[in-house]
Amino acid sequence: MTDPASLAVEGHNKLGNDAPSGRAVQPILEEAWAIAIDLRRDLGLSEAIAWADGYLEEVREKESSTAAARWVVVISALAELARASVH
């Protein structure tokens, strides 16, 4: 299985050119990956993805753009974990 730290770097690189970079992003990425790994451990990968998708919808309904952005990163991390477990 791929190292979660290397997946975090890969996920960060996929955020795009207009994404914040450097030290400002690192704590968000670390938190999102920690959440993703905990969800995977507690729920299993497919259930974790479904739960995170549902939670993201709840966050979006409450119009919290910061929280929604964080959960998009969590879901992206879960997707990276899914792809890594397939290879």
C-alpha positions as CSV (number, residue, x, y, z in Angstrom):
1,M,0.0,0.0,0.0
2,T,1.2,3.5,-0.7
3,D,2.4,5.7,2.1
4,P,-0.2,8.2,3.3
5,A,2.4,11.0,3.4
6,S,3.2,10.5,-0.3
7,L,-0.5,10.4,-1.1
8,A,-0.9,13.7,0.7
9,V,1.7,15.3,-1.4
10,E,0.1,13.9,-4.6
11,G,-3.3,15.1,-3.4
12,H,-1.9,18.5,-2.7
13,N,-0.4,18.7,-6.2
14,K,-3.8,18.0,-7.7
15,L,-5.4,20.9,-6.0
16,G,-4.6,23.2,-8.9
17,N,-2.6,26.3,-9.7
18,D,-5.0,28.7,-7.9
19,A,-4.9,26.7,-4.6
20,P,-3.1,28.2,-1.7
21,S,0.3,26.7,-1.2
22,G,3.1,26.3,1.3
23,R,2.6,26.4,5.0
24,A,-1.0,27.6,4.9
25,V,-2.2,24.5,3.2
26,Q,-0.1,21.9,5.1
27,P,-2.2,21.8,8.3
28,I,-5.4,21.5,6.3
29,L,-4.0,18.6,4.3
30,E,-2.7,16.9,7.4
31,E,-6.0,17.2,9.2
32,A,-8.0,16.1,6.1
33,W,-5.7,13.0,5.7
34,A,-6.0,12.2,9.3
35,I,-9.8,12.3,9.1
36,A,-9.8,10.3,6.0
37,I,-7.6,7.6,7.5
38,D,-9.7,7.5,10.7
39,L,-12.9,7.2,8.6
40,R,-11.4,4.4,6.6
41,R,-10.3,2.6,9.7
42,D,-13.7,3.0,11.5
43,L,-16.1,2.5,8.6
44,G,-14.3,0.8,5.8
45,L,-13.4,2.7,2.6
46,S,-16.6,2.6,0.6
47,E,-18.8,3.4,3.7
48,A,-16.3,6.2,4.6
49,I,-16.7,7.8,1.2
50,A,-20.5,7.6,1.3
51,W,-20.6,9.1,4.8
52,A,-18.2,11.9,3.9
53,D,-20.2,12.7,0.7
54,G,-23.4,12.9,2.8
55,Y,-21.7,15.0,5.4
56,L,-20.4,17.4,2.7
57,E,-23.9,17.9,1.5
58,E,-25.0,18.8,5.0
59,V,-22.1,21.3,5.4
60,R,-23.0,22.9,2.0
61,E,-26.6,23.3,3.1
62,K,-25.4,25.2,6.1
63,E,-23.4,27.5,3.7
64,S,-20.1,27.0,5.5
65,S,-17.6,27.4,2.6
66,T,-14.6,26.8,4.8
67,A,-16.0,23.6,6.2
68,A,-17.1,22.5,2.8
69,A,-13.7,23.1,1.3
70,R,-12.1,21.0,4.1
71,W,-14.5,18.1,3.4
72,V,-13.7,18.2,-0.3
73,V,-10.1,17.6,0.7
74,V,-11.2,14.7,3.0
75,I,-13.2,13.2,0.2
76,S,-10.3,13.7,-2.2
77,A,-8.0,11.9,0.3
78,L,-10.4,9.0,0.6
79,A,-10.5,8.7,-3.2
80,E,-6.7,8.7,-3.3
81,L,-6.7,5.9,-0.7
82,A,-9.2,4.0,-2.8
83,R,-7.1,4.3,-5.9
84,A,-4.0,3.3,-3.9
85,S,-5.6,0.2,-2.5
86,V,-6.6,-0.9,-6.1
87,H,-3.0,-0.7,-7.4
